[in-house]
Amino acid sequence: SWREEQFEIDITVPVPAGTRGKDLKFKATPSSVELRLVTDGDENGKILLDGKRKLRGKICVDGTYWAISDPDGGDSGRLVTVTVEKFFIEPENEMDVIEYDWFGVYPDDEEE
Protein backbone atom coordinates (compact mmCIF):
# COMPACT_ATOMS: atom_id res chain seq x y z
CA SER A 1 0.00 0.00 0.00
CA TRP A 2 1.07 3.61 -0.35
CA ARG A 3 0.18 7.01 1.04
CA GLU A 4 1.11 10.29 -0.59
CA GLU A 5 1.77 13.67 0.96
CA GLN A 6 2.99 16.86 -0.67
CA PHE A 7 6.72 16.12 -0.39
CA GLU A 8 6.82 12.37 0.41
CA ILE A 9 5.33 9.02 -0.43
CA ASP A 10 5.20 6.18 2.12
CA ILE A 11 5.20 2.67 0.65
CA THR A 12 4.28 -0.08 3.14
CA VAL A 13 5.12 -3.72 2.49
CA PRO A 14 4.24 -6.68 4.74
CA VAL A 15 7.08 -9.03 5.77
CA PRO A 16 7.07 -12.22 7.86
CA ALA A 17 7.07 -12.13 11.66
CA GLY A 18 10.59 -12.12 13.02
CA THR A 19 12.00 -10.08 10.13
CA ARG A 20 14.84 -7.86 11.31
CA GLY A 21 16.75 -5.02 9.71
CA LYS A 22 19.64 -7.30 8.80
CA ASP A 23 17.19 -9.37 6.71
CA LEU A 24 16.55 -6.44 4.36
CA LYS A 25 18.60 -5.03 1.49
CA PHE A 26 17.69 -1.50 0.44
CA LYS A 27 18.91 0.67 -2.43
CA ALA A 28 17.61 4.01 -3.67
CA THR A 29 18.56 5.79 -6.90
CA PRO A 30 17.17 9.08 -8.23
CA SER A 31 14.52 7.17 -10.22
CA SER A 32 13.92 3.89 -8.35
CA VAL A 33 13.78 2.10 -5.00
CA GLU A 34 14.73 -1.52 -4.36
CA LEU A 35 13.86 -3.52 -1.26
CA ARG A 36 14.67 -7.21 -0.85
CA LEU A 37 14.02 -9.71 1.92
CA VAL A 38 17.16 -11.83 2.27
CA THR A 39 16.86 -15.22 3.96
CA ASP A 40 19.45 -17.85 4.80
CA GLY A 41 20.85 -19.46 1.69
CA ASP A 42 19.23 -16.96 -0.70
CA GLU A 43 21.76 -14.21 -1.37
CA ASN A 44 19.54 -12.35 -3.90
CA GLY A 45 16.47 -12.45 -1.68
CA LYS A 46 12.79 -11.96 -2.42
CA ILE A 47 11.98 -8.74 -4.26
CA LEU A 48 9.58 -6.55 -2.26
CA LEU A 49 10.08 -3.38 -4.31
CA ASP A 50 11.67 -3.85 -7.73
CA GLY A 51 14.55 -1.47 -8.39
CA LYS A 52 14.17 -2.03 -12.14
CA ARG A 53 10.79 -0.27 -12.10
CA LYS A 54 11.02 3.49 -12.55
CA LEU A 55 9.06 5.69 -10.17
CA ARG A 56 6.61 8.35 -11.38
CA GLY A 57 9.09 11.10 -10.55
CA LYS A 58 12.62 11.78 -9.35
CA ILE A 59 13.46 11.33 -5.67
CA CYS A 60 15.97 12.73 -3.19
CA VAL A 61 18.13 9.72 -2.36
CA ASP A 62 19.41 11.28 0.90
CA GLY A 63 15.83 11.81 2.11
CA THR A 64 14.66 8.28 1.29
CA TYR A 65 14.77 5.68 4.07
CA TRP A 66 12.97 2.66 5.52
CA ALA A 67 11.67 1.58 8.93
CA ILE A 68 10.35 -1.74 10.22
CA SER A 69 7.47 -1.99 12.68
CA ASP A 70 4.86 -4.26 14.18
CA PRO A 71 1.30 -3.55 13.03
CA ASP A 72 -1.46 -2.62 15.44
CA GLY A 73 -3.84 -5.40 16.37
CA GLY A 74 -1.37 -8.19 17.10
CA ASP A 75 -1.00 -9.33 13.49
CA SER A 76 1.56 -12.10 13.05
CA GLY A 77 3.68 -10.24 10.46
CA ARG A 78 5.66 -7.03 10.42
CA LEU A 79 5.59 -3.97 8.16
CA VAL A 80 8.40 -2.21 6.31
CA THR A 81 7.64 1.39 5.41
CA VAL A 82 9.82 3.09 2.80
CA THR A 83 9.58 6.88 2.92
CA VAL A 84 10.46 8.42 -0.44
CA GLU A 85 11.26 12.13 -0.55
CA LYS A 86 10.13 13.66 -3.85
CA PHE A 87 12.59 15.80 -5.80
CA PHE A 88 11.42 19.20 -7.01
CA ILE A 89 13.22 21.91 -8.93
CA GLU A 90 12.46 25.43 -7.78
CA PRO A 91 10.53 27.25 -10.51
CA GLU A 92 12.32 30.11 -12.27
CA ASN A 93 9.15 32.17 -12.12
CA GLU A 94 7.34 32.32 -8.79
CA MET A 95 4.05 32.26 -10.68
CA ASP A 96 4.80 28.83 -12.19
CA VAL A 97 2.66 26.00 -10.85
CA ILE A 98 4.42 22.93 -9.46
CA GLU A 99 2.53 19.62 -9.55
CA TYR A 100 3.25 17.93 -6.23
CA ASP A 101 0.98 14.90 -6.61
CA TRP A 102 2.29 11.74 -8.27
CA PHE A 103 -1.05 9.89 -8.00
CA GLY A 104 0.80 6.61 -7.49
CA VAL A 105 4.24 5.13 -7.06
CA TYR A 106 4.87 3.66 -10.52
CA PRO A 107 3.69 5.01 -13.90
CA ASP A 108 1.47 1.97 -14.51
CA ASP A 109 -0.28 2.19 -11.11
CA GLU A 110 -3.91 3.16 -11.05
CA GLU A 111 -4.57 6.60 -9.61
CA GLU A 112 -6.53 7.00 -6.40
C-alpha positions as MATLAB code, in Angstrom:
seq = 'SWREEQFEIDITVPVPAGTRGKDLKFKATPSSVELRLVTDGDENGKILLDGKRKLRGKICVDGTYWAISDPDGGDSGRLVTVTVEKFFIEPENEMDVIEYDWFGVYPDDEEE';
ca = [
       0.000    0.000    0.000;
       1.070    3.608   -0.346;
       0.183    7.010    1.035;
       1.110   10.293   -0.591;
       1.770   13.671    0.965;
       2.991   16.863   -0.666;
       6.725   16.116   -0.388;
       6.822   12.374    0.414;
       5.328    9.019   -0.428;
       5.198    6.181    2.118;
       5.202    2.667    0.653;
       4.276   -0.075    3.137;
       5.121   -3.724    2.487;
       4.241   -6.683    4.737;
       7.077   -9.028    5.767;
       7.067  -12.219    7.861;
       7.065  -12.130   11.663;
      10.587  -12.115   13.023;
      11.997  -10.080   10.128;
      14.839   -7.857   11.307;
      16.745   -5.023    9.714;
      19.638   -7.300    8.797;
      17.192   -9.372    6.708;
      16.551   -6.438    4.365;
      18.600   -5.025    1.493;
      17.689   -1.496    0.438;
      18.906    0.667   -2.427;
      17.612    4.013   -3.673;
      18.560    5.788   -6.896;
      17.168    9.077   -8.227;
      14.515    7.169  -10.218;
      13.917    3.892   -8.346;
      13.783    2.101   -4.997;
      14.731   -1.516   -4.365;
      13.862   -3.520   -1.261;
      14.666   -7.214   -0.852;
      14.019   -9.714    1.917;
      17.155  -11.833    2.269;
      16.862  -15.219    3.961;
      19.455  -17.852    4.800;
      20.845  -19.458    1.687;
      19.225  -16.956   -0.699;
      21.755  -14.210   -1.374;
      19.541  -12.352   -3.897;
      16.466  -12.453   -1.680;
      12.788  -11.964   -2.417;
      11.982   -8.735   -4.261;
       9.582   -6.555   -2.258;
      10.085   -3.378   -4.313;
      11.668   -3.852   -7.732;
      14.552   -1.470   -8.386;
      14.168   -2.030  -12.142;
      10.792   -0.269  -12.103;
      11.023    3.491  -12.548;
       9.064    5.686  -10.166;
       6.614    8.349  -11.384;
       9.087   11.101  -10.550;
      12.615   11.778   -9.351;
      13.457   11.331   -5.674;
      15.967   12.728   -3.186;
      18.125    9.723   -2.357;
      19.408   11.277    0.900;
      15.835   11.814    2.106;
      14.664    8.281    1.286;
      14.770    5.682    4.067;
      12.967    2.658    5.517;
      11.671    1.585    8.931;
      10.347   -1.739   10.215;
       7.467   -1.987   12.678;
       4.861   -4.265   14.180;
       1.304   -3.553   13.029;
      -1.463   -2.621   15.437;
      -3.844   -5.403   16.366;
      -1.365   -8.187   17.102;
      -1.000   -9.330   13.495;
       1.564  -12.104   13.047;
       3.681  -10.241   10.462;
       5.657   -7.025   10.418;
       5.589   -3.975    8.160;
       8.396   -2.211    6.312;
       7.643    1.390    5.410;
       9.824    3.093    2.803;
       9.585    6.879    2.919;
      10.456    8.420   -0.443;
      11.255   12.133   -0.548;
      10.127   13.661   -3.846;
      12.592   15.802   -5.801;
      11.421   19.204   -7.013;
      13.225   21.914   -8.933;
      12.458   25.429   -7.779;
      10.530   27.248  -10.513;
      12.323   30.108  -12.267;
       9.155   32.171  -12.121;
       7.342   32.315   -8.788;
       4.045   32.256  -10.684;
       4.798   28.833  -12.193;
       2.662   26.004  -10.849;
       4.416   22.926   -9.460;
       2.531   19.624   -9.555;
       3.250   17.931   -6.234;
       0.981   14.895   -6.615;
       2.287   11.739   -8.270;
      -1.053    9.894   -8.001;
       0.798    6.612   -7.493;
       4.242    5.128   -7.062;
       4.873    3.658  -10.520;
       3.685    5.011  -13.898;
       1.471    1.970  -14.511;
      -0.278    2.193  -11.107;
      -3.914    3.157  -11.050;
      -4.570    6.599   -9.613;
      -6.525    6.996   -6.401;
];
